[in-house]
Amino acid sequence: MKLKDSWYNVLKWVAILLLPALATLVAVIGNIWNIPVCDPISQTITALGVFLGAILGISSIQYKKDNENG
């Protein structure tokens, strides 16, 4: 399954910028307001970001291999 370039770019932006920023925001705000569930939520967001980044990295490698082989 191949992604369109526009979808790839959006997902890459989400993985690299949005999810880490959101996880940091949740963690910091949670600590400021002493909200106990914010640590697990921010860790979950971070895990999703890492997973998405890994999948996109694998996809990028496969795409490059396919284009090199014609």
N, C-alpha and C positions, 0 to 999 in steps of 0.2 A: 504494500500500500504506500503510495507516494502522496505527500502533502503538497498543496500549492505553495508557491513562494510566499504569498501573503499570509497564509495560515502559519507557516513555519516562522516567519518574522514576528508575528503576534505572539506565538507560543514562546519563542526565544525571549522576547521582551518580558513576558510574564515570568518566566523562569529566572531570568538574570536580574530584573529590576523590581517588578511588582511584588512577588512573593517574599523576597528577603526584606524589602522595605515594610511590608505589612506585618511580617513576623516581628520585626524590631519594634514597630509601633505598638503592637499588642503587648509585647513583653514590657516595654517601658511604661506604657499607660497602666498596665496591670500592676506593676510594682509601685507606681506613684499612688494609685488608689487602693492598694492592698486587696486586689481581686485574686483569689486563690487559683482560679481555673485558667488564668492567662498563660502561665508557663506551659501547661500541656497543649494549649491551643497554638501558641507560638512555635512550639516544637513540632507540632503536626504540620503547620504551614511550611516550616523549614524542610521537613521530610518530603512534602509534596514538591517543593521547589527543587530539591536535589534529585528526586526521582524524575521529574519532568526534564531537568537539565541532562540527566544521563540518557534518557530516551531520545532527546533531540541530538545529543552528541553521537549516539549510535546511528541515528538516521542520517546525520551529516556525513559520517564515514562511509556508510553504504551508498549514499548518493554520489560521493566522489569516486568510489570504486566503480560504480555503474557507468559513470561518464568517462572514466579512463579506458574502460574496456569496450566502449562503443555502444 
